[in-house]
Amino acid sequence: MKTLEQFLTDLGARESGENYKAFNKYGYAGKYQMGEMALVDAGYYTKPNRIYNNDWSGKFSGKDGVKSIQDFLNNPKAQENAQIIYKRKQWGYLKAVGADKYVGKVINGYTITPSGLLAGAHLKGAGCVIKYLKSNGQIIEKDGFGTSVETYMKKFAGYDVSDLI
C-alpha cells in the first residue's frame, strides 16, 4: 500500500506540479491549491464576513509565521502542516455526512477507499463526495477546470491515510 507521504506528494503533483508558489486563476494557493476555507479550517486564516471567494481579504493568524498569502506561498513547511490539519478536518466532515460508511463499496468499477474520499473532498468538498456516493456514482461534480470528484477518488484510492483518519 502506498504511504501517506506518497499520497501528499501525488496530490501536490496533481494540484500544482509540487509548486509551493503556485497561485491559480481562482485564487487557490500553494502546492495543494488551498483556498480561504481550507486555510480557515487549518487555523491559518480568518474571514469575518464568511464569503469565501479566495480574494484573501481576511486576516492571517501568524501560525507557522504566515501573516500573508505571500508568506504562505513562501513557506513549504506551513503548507505541509496546513494540509495535514486540513485533511484531518476533512475526514471529520466526511464522517459527519456518512461518507466513511461507503469504504469498501464498489461504485463504477472501483473500490471506495479513505484516501479516495479525502481526495474527492479535497477537490469539491464532502458534500459533493456524499452526493456522488448516495447516487451510486451517477451525480459526478466537477471543479472549474473540469476535473471530476470521481477522477480524484479513483486516482487517489489505496493510500494508507490511517494517520489522518
Disulfide bonds with the S-S distance in Angstrom:
none
